Amino acid sequence: MRRGFWVALGLGAGATGAVMASRWTKKQAHRVAPQTLAREAKSGLLDLSRLVSESLQEGKQAMQARERELRAELKGHDPANVSASDDPAA
């Protein structure tokens, strides 16, 4: 009786391990399939392009704000050096 129990337990554990290994292998094979890799690469490139676009926009806004600050400082020191046509914000 004891031997039968342990044999059955071993067969069950072996079958469970084989099923789990098979599922893991299929999952890994699907993960490295060319279609999956292409989809992930495309998604990564889209994220990167969005981040670069946002960074450029923030840089332009910061540059414009700093330019306004510098023009205001320059106008405050010597009004003869800056004309109204030099200010792009006006």
PASEBA-1860 file (N, C-alpha, C; in nm, 3 decimals):
! residues 90
1> MRRGFWVA> 0.082/-0.119/0.000/0.000/0.000/0.000/0.087/0.126/0.000 ~ 0.191/0.126/0.083/0.279/0.242/0.090/0.351/0.265/-0.042 ~ 0.401/0.158/-0.098/0.472/0.171/-0.225/0.382/0.224/-0.334 ~ 0.263/0.178/-0.341/0.166/0.225/-0.441/0.138/0.374/-0.426 ~ 0.126/0.418/-0.301/0.103/0.561/-0.274/0.219/0.645/-0.327 ~ 0.341/0.606/-0.296/0.457/0.684/-0.337/0.479/0.677/-0.488 ~ 0.447/0.564/-0.548/0.456/0.554/-0.694/0.355/0.647/-0.758 ~ 0.233/0.646/-0.708/0.129/0.734/-0.762/0.166/0.881/-0.740
9> LGLGAGAT> 0.219/0.911/-0.623/0.260/1.048/-0.594/0.372/1.092/-0.687 ~ 0.468/1.006/-0.710/0.578/1.037/-0.801/0.531/1.057/-0.944 ~ 0.439/0.969/-0.989/0.385/0.985/-1.125/0.307/1.116/-1.138 ~ 0.230/1.148/-1.035/0.154/1.274/-1.038/0.245/1.395/-1.040 ~ 0.349/1.391/-0.958/0.444/1.503/-0.955/0.518/1.515/-1.087 ~ 0.555/1.402/-1.143/0.624/1.404/-1.272/0.536/1.457/-1.384 ~ 0.410/1.414/-1.385/0.317/1.462/-1.488/0.292/1.612/-1.471 ~ 0.276/1.657/-1.347/0.255/1.800/-1.320/0.377/1.881/-1.365
17> GAVMASRW> 0.494/1.832/-1.334/0.617/1.901/-1.376/0.629/1.907/-1.527 ~ 0.591/1.798/-1.594/0.600/1.795/-1.741/0.502/1.895/-1.803 ~ 0.381/1.901/-1.749/0.281/1.996/-1.801/0.328/2.140/-1.778 ~ 0.378/2.168/-1.659/0.425/2.303/-1.629/0.544/2.342/-1.718 ~ 0.636/2.249/-1.739/0.751/2.276/-1.826/0.707/2.300/-1.969 ~ 0.608/2.224/-2.014/0.557/2.240/-2.150/0.492/2.378/-2.166 ~ 0.412/2.418/-2.069/0.347/2.550/-2.075/0.450/2.662/-2.073 ~ 0.551/2.649/-1.987/0.655/2.752/-1.978/0.731/2.762/-2.110
25> TKKQAHRV> 0.761/2.648/-2.171/0.834/2.647/-2.299/0.752/2.714/-2.408 ~ 0.623/2.684/-2.415/0.536/2.746/-2.516/0.527/2.897/-2.493 ~ 0.517/2.937/-2.367/0.510/3.080/-2.335/0.637/3.152/-2.378 ~ 0.752/3.091/-2.351/0.879/3.153/-2.390/0.895/3.157/-2.542 ~ 0.849/3.053/-2.609/0.857/3.051/-2.756/0.769/3.160/-2.816 ~ 0.651/3.180/-2.759/0.563/3.287/-2.808/0.624/3.424/-2.780 ~ 0.691/3.435/-2.667/0.751/3.563/-2.626/0.862/3.607/-2.721 ~ 0.936/3.514/-2.778/1.046/3.549/-2.868/1.009/3.531/-3.015
33> APQTLARE> 0.880/3.515/-3.043/0.835/3.505/-3.181/0.861/3.638/-3.252 ~ 0.890/3.634/-3.381/0.919/3.758/-3.454/0.807/3.861/-3.445 ~ 0.683/3.817/-3.449/0.571/3.912/-3.442/0.567/3.982/-3.307 ~ 0.592/3.909/-3.202/0.591/3.967/-3.068/0.707/4.065/-3.052 ~ 0.823/4.027/-3.100/0.939/4.116/-3.091/0.916/4.244/-3.171 ~ 0.857/4.230/-3.289/0.830/4.348/-3.372/0.729/4.439/-3.304 ~ 0.627/4.382/-3.243/0.526/4.462/-3.173/0.588/4.536/-3.056 ~ 0.674/4.468/-2.981/0.739/4.533/-2.867/0.836/4.642/-2.912
41> AKSGLLDL> 0.906/4.617/-3.021/0.999/4.718/-3.073/0.923/4.841/-3.121 ~ 0.812/4.819/-3.189/0.731/4.930/-3.238/0.678/5.012/-3.120 ~ 0.631/4.943/-3.018/0.580/5.011/-2.900/0.691/5.093/-2.833 ~ 0.809/5.035/-2.824/0.922/5.105/-2.764/0.962/5.228/-2.843 ~ 0.961/5.218/-2.975/0.996/5.332/-3.059/0.891/5.443/-3.048 ~ 0.764/5.404/-3.040/0.659/5.504/-3.026/0.673/5.578/-2.892 ~ 0.703/5.503/-2.786/0.724/5.566/-2.656/0.843/5.660/-2.659 ~ 0.951/5.616/-2.723/1.070/5.699/-2.732/1.043/5.826/-2.811
49> SRLVSESL> 0.972/5.815/-2.923/0.944/5.933/-3.004/0.854/6.030/-2.927 ~ 0.760/5.977/-2.849/0.674/6.064/-2.769/0.756/6.138/-2.663 ~ 0.847/6.067/-2.599/0.931/6.131/-2.497/1.021/6.238/-2.557 ~ 1.078/6.210/-2.673/1.164/6.308/-2.739/1.083/6.431/-2.778 ~ 0.963/6.409/-2.831/0.877/6.520/-2.870/0.841/6.607/-2.750 ~ 0.806/6.542/-2.639/0.774/6.618/-2.518/0.895/6.695/-2.466 ~ 1.010/6.634/-2.473/1.132/6.701/-2.427/1.164/6.823/-2.512 ~ 1.149/6.808/-2.643/1.174/6.921/-2.732/1.076/7.035/-2.705
57> QEGKQAMQ> 0.950/7.001/-2.683/0.849/7.103/-2.654/0.881/7.176/-2.524 ~ 0.919/7.101/-2.421/0.955/7.163/-2.294/1.079/7.251/-2.309 ~ 1.174/7.206/-2.388/1.294/7.285/-2.412/1.263/7.416/-2.482 ~ 1.175/7.410/-2.582/1.136/7.532/-2.654/1.065/7.629/-2.561 ~ 0.978/7.577/-2.475/0.907/7.665/-2.380/1.005/7.730/-2.282 ~ 1.100/7.652/-2.233/1.198/7.707/-2.139/1.286/7.810/-2.210 ~ 1.321/7.783/-2.335/1.404/7.876/-2.410/1.329/8.008/-2.432 ~ 1.201/8.000/-2.465/1.122/8.121/-2.487/1.105/8.201/-2.357
65> ARERELRA> 1.084/8.130/-2.247/1.070/8.199/-2.118/1.200/8.269/-2.081 ~ 1.312/8.202/-2.100/1.442/8.263/-2.068/1.471/8.381/-2.160 ~ 1.433/8.369/-2.286/1.455/8.481/-2.378/1.374/8.602/-2.334 ~ 1.249/8.579/-2.291/1.167/8.691/-2.242/1.232/8.755/-2.119 ~ 1.287/8.672/-2.029/1.354/8.725/-1.910/1.474/8.810/-1.949 ~ 1.554/8.759/-2.041/1.674/8.833/-2.083/1.637/8.964/-2.153 ~ 1.534/8.959/-2.237/1.492/9.082/-2.305/1.440/9.185/-2.204 ~ 1.368/9.138/-2.104/1.317/9.230/-2.001/1.432/9.292/-1.923
73> ELKGHDPA> 1.533/9.211/-1.890/1.651/9.264/-1.821/1.723/9.366/-1.908 ~ 1.738/9.334/-2.034/1.810/9.422/-2.126/1.735/9.554/-2.144 ~ 1.605/9.546/-2.155/1.526/9.668/-2.168/1.537/9.754/-2.043 ~ 1.546/9.689/-1.928/1.556/9.763/-1.802/1.687/9.836/-1.787 ~ 1.795/9.785/-1.843/1.926/9.847/-1.827/1.951/9.958/-1.929 ~ 1.922/9.930/-2.054/1.951/10.028/-2.158/1.844/10.018/-2.267 ~ 1.742/10.101/-2.259/1.633/10.092/-2.356/1.675/10.122/-2.499 ~ 1.785/10.187/-2.521/1.829/10.221/-2.656/1.879/10.099/-2.732
81> NVSASDDP> 1.923/9.995/-2.659/1.981/9.876/-2.724/1.875/9.779/-2.777 ~ 1.751/9.788/-2.731/1.650/9.693/-2.771/1.532/9.767/-2.831 ~ 1.493/9.725/-2.950/1.377/9.788/-3.013/1.257/9.697/-2.998 ~ 1.139/9.747/-3.023/1.017/9.667/-3.009/1.013/9.555/-3.112 ~ 1.078/9.574/-3.227/1.076/9.472/-3.331/1.166/9.353/-3.297 ~ 1.256/9.367/-3.198/1.341/9.257/-3.156/1.269/9.156/-3.070 ~ 1.158/9.195/-3.010/1.086/9.108/-2.917/0.986/9.023/-2.993 ~ 1.008/8.890/-3.004/0.916/8.804/-3.078/0.785/8.786/-3.003
89> AA> 0.780/8.808/-2.872/0.658/8.791/-2.796/0.563/8.906/-2.818 ~ 0.613/9.021/-2.861/0.529/9.140/-2.880/0.454/9.135/-3.008
END
